[in-house]
Amino acid sequence: MNINEESAKESSELLGKTTNKVYLALQGEKYLVGDRFSCADLASAALLAPLCKPTKYGLDWPQKYPKPLTGIIAAYSGRLGWVNRVYKSHR
């Protein structure tokens, strides 16, 4: 998988840019595309679910995560509330 310090930093930056883009796209909107649930919402919510741990995901999330991952989850939690909303409404 070629994971190293540099690739981890690049991935972290990409995650930040991507979550910000999705967050901004949802300002004042319920869905990413149009006025109803679509594949865009499903795919985005599914990919970001591990950072939000939605209750209706279909599995039991670990009770504890490693500290670095806990920090990442905390950093993005304010921008990813819509993921939990998607799971509550469409799961």
Biopython code that builds the backbone (N, CA, C, O; Angstrom):
import numpy as np
from Bio.PDB.StructureBuilder import StructureBuilder

atoms = [
    (1, "MET", "N", (0.814, -1.186, 0.000)),
    (1, "MET", "CA", (0.000, 0.000, 0.000)),
    (1, "MET", "C", (0.866, 1.262, 0.000)),
    (1, "MET", "O", (0.366, 2.366, -0.214)),
    (2, "ASN", "N", (2.144, 1.090, 0.237)),
    (2, "ASN", "CA", (3.098, 2.195, 0.190)),
    (2, "ASN", "C", (2.697, 3.354, 1.106)),
    (2, "ASN", "O", (2.729, 4.519, 0.709)),
    (3, "ILE", "N", (2.317, 3.007, 2.344)),
    (3, "ILE", "CA", (1.961, 4.036, 3.319)),
    (3, "ILE", "C", (3.222, 4.462, 4.054)),
    (3, "ILE", "O", (3.932, 3.646, 4.643)),
    (4, "ASN", "N", (3.470, 5.733, 4.003)),
    (4, "ASN", "CA", (4.614, 6.300, 4.721)),
    (4, "ASN", "C", (4.220, 7.695, 5.198)),
    (4, "ASN", "O", (3.086, 8.129, 4.995)),
    (5, "GLU", "N", (5.150, 8.385, 5.826)),
    (5, "GLU", "CA", (4.829, 9.702, 6.378)),
    (5, "GLU", "C", (4.348, 10.678, 5.295)),
    (5, "GLU", "O", (3.394, 11.426, 5.506)),
    (6, "GLU", "N", (5.004, 10.662, 4.161)),
    (6, "GLU", "CA", (4.632, 11.578, 3.073)),
    (6, "GLU", "C", (3.259, 11.241, 2.492)),
    (6, "GLU", "O", (2.430, 12.129, 2.295)),
    (7, "SER", "N", (3.018, 9.955, 2.220)),
    (7, "SER", "CA", (1.721, 9.584, 1.643)),
    (7, "SER", "C", (0.589, 9.793, 2.646)),
    (7, "SER", "O", (-0.529, 10.130, 2.256)),
    (8, "ALA", "N", (0.870, 9.594, 3.939)),
    (8, "ALA", "CA", (-0.144, 9.841, 4.967)),
    (8, "ALA", "C", (-0.486, 11.329, 5.026)),
    (8, "ALA", "O", (-1.652, 11.693, 5.178)),
    (9, "LYS", "N", (0.518, 12.178, 4.907)),
    (9, "LYS", "CA", (0.285, 13.628, 4.911)),
    (9, "LYS", "C", (-0.540, 14.041, 3.695)),
    (9, "LYS", "O", (-1.468, 14.840, 3.816)),
    (10, "GLU", "N", (-0.205, 13.502, 2.530)),
    (10, "GLU", "CA", (-0.965, 13.805, 1.310)),
    (10, "GLU", "C", (-2.419, 13.360, 1.450)),
    (10, "GLU", "O", (-3.337, 14.082, 1.061)),
    (11, "SER", "N", (-2.621, 12.174, 2.006)),
    (11, "SER", "CA", (-3.990, 11.668, 2.194)),
    (11, "SER", "C", (-4.770, 12.534, 3.165)),
    (11, "SER", "O", (-5.954, 12.798, 2.954)),
    (12, "SER", "N", (-4.117, 12.976, 4.222)),
    (12, "SER", "CA", (-4.771, 13.844, 5.199)),
    (12, "SER", "C", (-5.191, 15.167, 4.557)),
    (12, "SER", "O", (-6.291, 15.661, 4.805)),
    (13, "GLU", "N", (-4.326, 15.729, 3.746)),
    (13, "GLU", "CA", (-4.650, 16.978, 3.052)),
    (13, "GLU", "C", (-5.805, 16.779, 2.074)),
    (13, "GLU", "O", (-6.694, 17.624, 1.975)),
    (14, "LEU", "N", (-5.789, 15.674, 1.365)),
    (14, "LEU", "CA", (-6.871, 15.377, 0.419)),
    (14, "LEU", "C", (-8.197, 15.168, 1.142)),
    (14, "LEU", "O", (-9.239, 15.626, 0.674)),
    (15, "LEU", "N", (-8.161, 14.484, 2.273)),
    (15, "LEU", "CA", (-9.376, 14.285, 3.066)),
    (15, "LEU", "C", (-9.921, 15.629, 3.526)),
    (15, "LEU", "O", (-11.131, 15.854, 3.483)),
    (16, "GLY", "N", (-9.052, 16.514, 3.961)),
    (16, "GLY", "CA", (-9.475, 17.841, 4.389)),
    (16, "GLY", "C", (-10.123, 18.623, 3.261)),
    (16, "GLY", "O", (-11.179, 19.228, 3.451)),
    (17, "LYS", "N", (-9.503, 18.619, 2.090)),
    (17, "LYS", "CA", (-10.054, 19.332, 0.937)),
    (17, "LYS", "C", (-11.395, 18.744, 0.513)),
    (17, "LYS", "O", (-12.332, 19.478, 0.198)),
    (18, "THR", "N", (-11.477, 17.435, 0.506)),
    (18, "THR", "CA", (-12.692, 16.756, 0.054)),
    (18, "THR", "C", (-13.851, 16.982, 1.017)),
    (18, "THR", "O", (-14.960, 17.304, 0.590)),
    (19, "THR", "N", (-13.601, 16.817, 2.314)),
    (19, "THR", "CA", (-14.682, 17.030, 3.278)),
    (19, "THR", "C", (-15.127, 18.490, 3.269)),
    (19, "THR", "O", (-16.311, 18.777, 3.448)),
    (20, "ASN", "N", (-14.202, 19.402, 3.066)),
    (20, "ASN", "CA", (-14.564, 20.816, 2.979)),
    (20, "ASN", "C", (-15.434, 21.081, 1.754)),
    (20, "ASN", "O", (-16.411, 21.827, 1.831)),
    (21, "LYS", "N", (-15.082, 20.475, 0.633)),
    (21, "LYS", "CA", (-15.852, 20.651, -0.604)),
    (21, "LYS", "C", (-17.282, 20.134, -0.428)),
    (21, "LYS", "O", (-18.238, 20.790, -0.843)),
    (22, "VAL", "N", (-17.423, 18.974, 0.180)),
    (22, "VAL", "CA", (-18.750, 18.403, 0.416)),
    (22, "VAL", "C", (-19.528, 19.281, 1.397)),
    (22, "VAL", "O", (-20.708, 19.557, 1.186)),
    (23, "TYR", "N", (-18.870, 19.711, 2.456)),
    (23, "TYR", "CA", (-19.511, 20.572, 3.449)),
    (23, "TYR", "C", (-20.036, 21.853, 2.797)),
    (23, "TYR", "O", (-21.173, 22.254, 3.046)),
    (24, "LEU", "N", (-19.231, 22.482, 1.981)),
    (24, "LEU", "CA", (-19.641, 23.713, 1.314)),
    (24, "LEU", "C", (-20.781, 23.467, 0.320)),
    (24, "LEU", "O", (-21.679, 24.298, 0.183)),
    (25, "ALA", "N", (-20.743, 22.335, -0.363)),
    (25, "ALA", "CA", (-21.804, 22.005, -1.318)),
    (25, "ALA", "C", (-23.144, 21.808, -0.626)),
    (25, "ALA", "O", (-24.194, 22.022, -1.232)),
    (26, "LEU", "N", (-23.116, 21.405, 0.628)),
    (26, "LEU", "CA", (-24.358, 21.129, 1.358)),
    (26, "LEU", "C", (-24.917, 22.337, 2.098)),
    (26, "LEU", "O", (-25.986, 22.237, 2.699)),
    (27, "GLN", "N", (-24.241, 23.455, 2.074)),
    (27, "GLN", "CA", (-24.743, 24.640, 2.770)),
    (27, "GLN", "C", (-26.090, 25.059, 2.180)),
    (27, "GLN", "O", (-26.194, 25.425, 1.009)),
    (28, "GLY", "N", (-27.097, 24.993, 3.015)),
    (28, "GLY", "CA", (-28.445, 25.352, 2.576)),
    (28, "GLY", "C", (-29.125, 24.281, 1.751)),
    (28, "GLY", "O", (-30.226, 24.501, 1.244)),
    (29, "GLU", "N", (-28.501, 23.139, 1.605)),
    (29, "GLU", "CA", (-29.064, 22.044, 0.790)),
    (29, "GLU", "C", (-29.219, 20.797, 1.648)),
    (29, "GLU", "O", (-28.472, 20.592, 2.604)),
    (30, "LYS", "N", (-30.175, 19.982, 1.307)),
    (30, "LYS", "CA", (-30.373, 18.719, 2.012)),
    (30, "LYS", "C", (-29.567, 17.594, 1.358)),
    (30, "LYS", "O", (-29.128, 16.660, 2.030)),
    (31, "TYR", "N", (-29.379, 17.696, 0.048)),
    (31, "TYR", "CA", (-28.679, 16.654, -0.712)),
    (31, "TYR", "C", (-27.586, 17.258, -1.582)),
    (31, "TYR", "O", (-27.593, 18.455, -1.868)),
    (32, "LEU", "N", (-26.662, 16.427, -1.992)),
    (32, "LEU", "CA", (-25.540, 16.895, -2.810)),
    (32, "LEU", "C", (-25.954, 17.289, -4.225)),
    (32, "LEU", "O", (-25.435, 18.249, -4.794)),
    (33, "VAL", "N", (-26.902, 16.527, -4.784)),
    (33, "VAL", "CA", (-27.331, 16.783, -6.167)),
    (33, "VAL", "C", (-28.855, 16.846, -6.209)),
    (33, "VAL", "O", (-29.528, 15.856, -5.924)),
    (34, "GLY", "N", (-29.381, 17.972, -6.552)),
    (34, "GLY", "CA", (-30.829, 18.085, -6.684)),
    (34, "GLY", "C", (-31.549, 18.116, -5.358)),
    (34, "GLY", "O", (-30.972, 18.453, -4.323)),
    (35, "ASP", "N", (-32.831, 17.757, -5.405)),
    (35, "ASP", "CA", (-33.666, 17.851, -4.210)),
    (35, "ASP", "C", (-34.095, 16.500, -3.650)),
    (35, "ASP", "O", (-35.072, 16.406, -2.906)),
    (36, "ARG", "N", (-33.351, 15.451, -4.017)),
    (36, "ARG", "CA", (-33.652, 14.138, -3.440)),
    (36, "ARG", "C", (-32.388, 13.312, -3.302)),
    (36, "ARG", "O", (-31.359, 13.601, -3.912)),
    (37, "PHE", "N", (-32.493, 12.290, -2.495)),
    (37, "PHE", "CA", (-31.380, 11.383, -2.217)),
    (37, "PHE", "C", (-30.891, 10.749, -3.518)),
    (37, "PHE", "O", (-31.690, 10.294, -4.337)),
    (38, "SER", "N", (-29.558, 10.724, -3.701)),
    (38, "SER", "CA", (-29.002, 10.161, -4.934)),
    (38, "SER", "C", (-27.765, 9.320, -4.624)),
    (38, "SER", "O", (-27.335, 9.202, -3.477)),
    (39, "CYS", "N", (-27.219, 8.750, -5.672)),
    (39, "CYS", "CA", (-25.983, 7.958, -5.546)),
    (39, "CYS", "C", (-24.842, 8.795, -4.979)),
    (39, "CYS", "O", (-23.973, 8.266, -4.287)),
    (40, "ALA", "N", (-24.835, 10.088, -5.264)),
    (40, "ALA", "CA", (-23.788, 10.970, -4.741)),
    (40, "ALA", "C", (-23.841, 11.016, -3.217)),
    (40, "ALA", "O", (-22.805, 10.960, -2.555)),
    (41, "ASP", "N", (-25.040, 11.117, -2.665)),
    (41, "ASP", "CA", (-25.206, 11.136, -1.213)),
    (41, "ASP", "C", (-24.813, 9.789, -0.609)),
    (41, "ASP", "O", (-24.109, 9.726, 0.399)),
    (42, "LEU", "N", (-25.277, 8.725, -1.235)),
    (42, "LEU", "CA", (-24.985, 7.381, -0.757)),
    (42, "LEU", "C", (-23.481, 7.112, -0.747)),
    (42, "LEU", "O", (-22.936, 6.661, 0.261)),
    (43, "ALA", "N", (-22.823, 7.385, -1.848)),
    (43, "ALA", "CA", (-21.387, 7.106, -1.957)),
    (43, "ALA", "C", (-20.589, 7.956, -0.976)),
    (43, "ALA", "O", (-19.691, 7.450, -0.303)),
    (44, "SER", "N", (-20.906, 9.229, -0.893)),
    (44, "SER", "CA", (-20.167, 10.121, 0.004)),
    (44, "SER", "C", (-20.360, 9.717, 1.460)),
    (44, "SER", "O", (-19.396, 9.645, 2.222)),
    (45, "ALA", "N", (-21.597, 9.455, 1.841)),
    (45, "ALA", "CA", (-21.869, 9.065, 3.223)),
    (45, "ALA", "C", (-21.211, 7.730, 3.567)),
    (45, "ALA", "O", (-20.682, 7.565, 4.666)),
    (46, "ALA", "N", (-21.239, 6.787, 2.643)),
    (46, "ALA", "CA", (-20.628, 5.480, 2.897)),
    (46, "ALA", "C", (-19.123, 5.596, 3.078)),
    (46, "ALA", "O", (-18.550, 4.951, 3.957)),
    (47, "LEU", "N", (-18.481, 6.410, 2.255)),
    (47, "LEU", "CA", (-17.032, 6.560, 2.349)),
    (47, "LEU", "C", (-16.608, 7.308, 3.609)),
    (47, "LEU", "O", (-15.525, 7.064, 4.142)),
    (48, "LEU", "N", (-17.445, 8.205, 4.082)),
    (48, "LEU", "CA", (-17.103, 8.993, 5.261)),
    (48, "LEU", "C", (-17.655, 8.412, 6.557)),
    (48, "LEU", "O", (-17.367, 8.933, 7.635)),
    (49, "ALA", "N", (-18.432, 7.355, 6.473)),
    (49, "ALA", "CA", (-19.048, 6.759, 7.653)),
    (49, "ALA", "C", (-18.045, 6.389, 8.754)),
    (49, "ALA", "O", (-18.351, 6.608, 9.926)),
    (50, "PRO", "N", (-16.880, 5.849, 8.444)),
    (50, "PRO", "CA", (-15.957, 5.514, 9.532)),
    (50, "PRO", "C", (-15.532, 6.719, 10.379)),
    (50, "PRO", "O", (-15.120, 6.550, 11.527)),
    (51, "LEU", "N", (-15.627, 7.910, 9.833)),
    (51, "LEU", "CA", (-15.290, 9.109, 10.609)),
    (51, "LEU", "C", (-16.467, 9.583, 11.457)),
    (51, "LEU", "O", (-16.287, 10.393, 12.367)),
    (52, "CYS", "N", (-17.665, 9.090, 11.169)),
    (52, "CYS", "CA", (-18.877, 9.548, 11.866)),
    (52, "CYS", "C", (-19.505, 8.469, 12.726)),
    (52, "CYS", "O", (-20.232, 8.775, 13.671)),
    (53, "LYS", "N", (-19.240, 7.232, 12.418)),
    (53, "LYS", "CA", (-19.788, 6.076, 13.128)),
    (53, "LYS", "C", (-21.319, 6.125, 13.243)),
    (53, "LYS", "O", (-21.852, 6.055, 14.351)),
    (54, "PRO", "N", (-22.027, 6.244, 12.119)),
    (54, "PRO", "CA", (-23.490, 6.315, 12.200)),
    (54, "PRO", "C", (-24.080, 5.035, 12.794)),
    (54, "PRO", "O", (-23.592, 3.932, 12.548)),
    (55, "THR", "N", (-25.136, 5.211, 13.580)),
    (55, "THR", "CA", (-25.736, 4.067, 14.269)),
    (55, "THR", "C", (-26.414, 3.094, 13.320)),
    (55, "THR", "O", (-26.495, 1.904, 13.624)),
    (56, "LYS", "N", (-26.894, 3.556, 12.197)),
    (56, "LYS", "CA", (-27.591, 2.659, 11.270)),
    (56, "LYS", "C", (-26.689, 2.183, 10.123)),
    (56, "LYS", "O", (-27.179, 1.863, 9.041)),
    (57, "TYR", "N", (-25.402, 2.138, 10.355)),
    (57, "TYR", "CA", (-24.467, 1.721, 9.320)),
    (57, "TYR", "C", (-24.552, 0.229, 9.031)),
    (57, "TYR", "O", (-24.345, -0.198, 7.895)),
    (58, "GLY", "N", (-24.852, -0.559, 10.043)),
    (58, "GLY", "CA", (-24.977, -1.998, 9.837)),
    (58, "GLY", "C", (-23.900, -2.809, 10.531)),
    (58, "GLY", "O", (-23.814, -4.020, 10.330)),
    (59, "LEU", "N", (-23.076, -2.162, 11.344)),
    (59, "LEU", "CA", (-22.090, -2.890, 12.138)),
    (59, "LEU", "C", (-21.831, -2.135, 13.424)),
    (59, "LEU", "O", (-22.145, -0.950, 13.543)),
    (60, "ASP", "N", (-21.254, -2.840, 14.385)),
    (60, "ASP", "CA", (-20.898, -2.200, 15.649)),
    (60, "ASP", "C", (-19.522, -1.577, 15.503)),
    (60, "ASP", "O", (-18.544, -2.266, 15.215)),
    (61, "TRP", "N", (-19.455, -0.262, 15.706)),
    (61, "TRP", "CA", (-18.173, 0.429, 15.617)),
    (61, "TRP", "C", (-17.341, 0.104, 16.850)),
    (61, "TRP", "O", (-17.899, -0.166, 17.913)),
    (62, "PRO", "N", (-16.038, 0.124, 16.729)),
    (62, "PRO", "CA", (-15.185, -0.112, 17.908)),
    (62, "PRO", "C", (-15.485, 0.913, 18.999)),
    (62, "PRO", "O", (-15.808, 2.065, 18.710)),
    (63, "GLN", "N", (-15.376, 0.484, 20.244)),
    (63, "GLN", "CA", (-15.605, 1.387, 21.363)),
    (63, "GLN", "C", (-14.489, 2.426, 21.470)),
    (63, "GLN", "O", (-14.730, 3.561, 21.883)),
    (64, "LYS", "N", (-13.276, 2.038, 21.100)),
    (64, "LYS", "CA", (-12.129, 2.935, 21.168)),
    (64, "LYS", "C", (-11.364, 2.878, 19.861)),
    (64, "LYS", "O", (-11.233, 1.823, 19.240)),
    (65, "TYR", "N", (-10.866, 4.029, 19.458)),
    (65, "TYR", "CA", (-9.986, 4.115, 18.299)),
    (65, "TYR", "C", (-8.606, 4.542, 18.777)),
    (65, "TYR", "O", (-8.483, 5.124, 19.854)),
    (66, "PRO", "N", (-7.576, 4.268, 18.004)),
    (66, "PRO", "CA", (-6.245, 4.766, 18.365)),
    (66, "PRO", "C", (-6.264, 6.293, 18.445)),
    (66, "PRO", "O", (-7.032, 6.942, 17.736)),
    (67, "LYS", "N", (-5.422, 6.866, 19.304)),
    (67, "LYS", "CA", (-5.412, 8.320, 19.507)),
    (67, "LYS", "C", (-5.296, 9.127, 18.215)),
    (67, "LYS", "O", (-6.032, 10.100, 18.048)),
    (68, "PRO", "N", (-4.405, 8.763, 17.298)),
    (68, "PRO", "CA", (-4.336, 9.567, 16.068)),
    (68, "PRO", "C", (-5.658, 9.584, 15.301)),
    (68, "PRO", "O", (-6.048, 10.623, 14.768)),
    (69, "LEU", "N", (-6.340, 8.463, 15.242)),
    (69, "LEU", "CA", (-7.624, 8.402, 14.542)),
    (69, "LEU", "C", (-8.699, 9.166, 15.300)),
    (69, "LEU", "O", (-9.557, 9.800, 14.687)),
    (70, "THR", "N", (-8.661, 9.111, 16.619)),
    (70, "THR", "CA", (-9.606, 9.881, 17.428)),
    (70, "THR", "C", (-9.461, 11.368, 17.132)),
    (70, "THR", "O", (-10.458, 12.086, 17.057)),
    (71, "GLY", "N", (-8.235, 11.832, 16.965)),
    (71, "GLY", "CA", (-7.990, 13.232, 16.627)),
    (71, "GLY", "C", (-8.539, 13.603, 15.262)),
    (71, "GLY", "O", (-9.093, 14.688, 15.086)),
    (72, "ILE", "N", (-8.390, 12.715, 14.304)),
    (72, "ILE", "CA", (-8.910, 12.953, 12.951)),
    (72, "ILE", "C", (-10.433, 13.020, 12.984)),
    (72, "ILE", "O", (-11.034, 13.901, 12.369)),
    (73, "ILE", "N", (-11.046, 12.101, 13.693)),
    (73, "ILE", "CA", (-12.506, 12.085, 13.806)),
    (73, "ILE", "C", (-12.997, 13.384, 14.443)),
    (73, "ILE", "O", (-13.968, 13.977, 13.970)),
    (74, "ALA", "N", (-12.345, 13.823, 15.495)),
    (74, "ALA", "CA", (-12.731, 15.063, 16.175)),
    (74, "ALA", "C", (-12.578, 16.270, 15.246)),
    (74, "ALA", "O", (-13.408, 17.179, 15.256)),
    (75, "ALA", "N", (-11.525, 16.270, 14.455)),
    (75, "ALA", "CA", (-11.264, 17.404, 13.563)),
    (75, "ALA", "C", (-12.346, 17.561, 12.495)),
    (75, "ALA", "O", (-12.632, 18.680, 12.070)),
    (76, "TYR", "N", (-12.942, 16.471, 12.064)),
    (76, "TYR", "CA", (-13.930, 16.521, 10.989)),
    (76, "TYR", "C", (-15.372, 16.442, 11.464)),
    (76, "TYR", "O", (-16.290, 16.605, 10.661)),
    (77, "SER", "N", (-15.589, 16.197, 12.737)),
    (77, "SER", "CA", (-16.945, 15.950, 13.229)),
    (77, "SER", "C", (-17.907, 17.108, 12.967)),
    (77, "SER", "O", (-19.084, 16.871, 12.694)),
    (78, "GLY", "N", (-17.444, 18.327, 13.040)),
    (78, "GLY", "CA", (-18.316, 19.469, 12.816)),
    (78, "GLY", "C", (-18.779, 19.618, 11.383)),
    (78, "GLY", "O", (-19.781, 20.283, 11.120)),
    (79, "ARG", "N", (-18.077, 19.021, 10.470)),
    (79, "ARG", "CA", (-18.425, 19.149, 9.054)),
    (79, "ARG", "C", (-19.140, 17.926, 8.492)),
    (79, "ARG", "O", (-19.551, 17.926, 7.332)),
    (80, "LEU", "N", (-19.289, 16.899, 9.294)),
    (80, "LEU", "CA", (-19.834, 15.656, 8.762)),
    (80, "LEU", "C", (-21.142, 15.213, 9.408)),
    (80, "LEU", "O", (-21.516, 14.045, 9.305)),
    (81, "GLY", "N", (-21.833, 16.122, 10.066)),
    (81, "GLY", "CA", (-23.110, 15.767, 10.678)),
    (81, "GLY", "C", (-24.127, 15.259, 9.672)),
    (81, "GLY", "O", (-25.007, 14.469, 10.015)),
    (82, "TRP", "N", (-24.011, 15.704, 8.446)),
    (82, "TRP", "CA", (-24.950, 15.278, 7.403)),
    (82, "TRP", "C", (-24.858, 13.784, 7.139)),
    (82, "TRP", "O", (-25.834, 13.176, 6.700)),
    (83, "VAL", "N", (-23.690, 13.176, 7.400)),
    (83, "VAL", "CA", (-23.549, 11.729, 7.187)),
    (83, "VAL", "C", (-24.514, 10.988, 8.099)),
    (83, "VAL", "O", (-25.213, 10.077, 7.655)),
    (84, "ASN", "N", (-24.555, 11.369, 9.367)),
    (84, "ASN", "CA", (-25.487, 10.733, 10.299)),
    (84, "ASN", "C", (-26.932, 10.989, 9.882)),
    (84, "ASN", "O", (-27.777, 10.103, 10.011)),
    (85, "ARG", "N", (-27.220, 12.177, 9.390)),
    (85, "ARG", "CA", (-28.571, 12.487, 8.921)),
    (85, "ARG", "C", (-28.971, 11.583, 7.754)),
    (85, "ARG", "O", (-30.100, 11.096, 7.694)),
    (86, "VAL", "N", (-28.036, 11.365, 6.831)),
    (86, "VAL", "CA", (-28.305, 10.485, 5.681)),
    (86, "VAL", "C", (-28.638, 9.070, 6.165)),
    (86, "VAL", "O", (-29.574, 8.446, 5.666)),
    (87, "TYR", "N", (-27.871, 8.566, 7.135)),
    (87, "TYR", "CA", (-28.132, 7.216, 7.630)),
    (87, "TYR", "C", (-29.437, 7.134, 8.380)),
    (87, "TYR", "O", (-30.139, 6.129, 8.277)),
    (88, "LYS", "N", (-29.785, 8.160, 9.132)),
    (88, "LYS", "CA", (-31.068, 8.168, 9.854)),
    (88, "LYS", "C", (-32.249, 8.221, 8.889)),
    (88, "LYS", "O", (-33.275, 7.582, 9.119)),
    (89, "SER", "N", (-32.100, 8.981, 7.819)),
    (89, "SER", "CA", (-33.208, 9.179, 6.888)),
    (89, "SER", "C", (-33.332, 8.121, 5.807)),
    (89, "SER", "O", (-34.436, 7.862, 5.327)),
    (90, "HIS", "N", (-32.236, 7.508, 5.416)),
    (90, "HIS", "CA", (-32.257, 6.642, 4.225)),
    (90, "HIS", "C", (-31.715, 5.240, 4.448)),
    (90, "HIS", "O", (-31.458, 4.523, 3.482)),
    (91, "ARG", "N", (-31.544, 4.849, 5.653)),
    (91, "ARG", "CA", (-31.039, 3.496, 5.916)),
    (91, "ARG", "C", (-32.169, 2.638, 6.399)),
    (91, "ARG", "O", (-31.970, 1.456, 6.681)),
]
sb = StructureBuilder()
sb.init_structure("model")
sb.init_model(0)
sb.init_chain("A")
sb.init_seg("    ")
for serial, (resi, resn, name, xyz) in enumerate(atoms, 1):
    if name == "N":
        sb.init_residue(resn, " ", resi, " ")
    sb.init_atom(name, np.array(xyz, "f"), 0.0, 1.0, " ", f" {name:<3s}", serial, name[0])
structure = sb.get_structure()
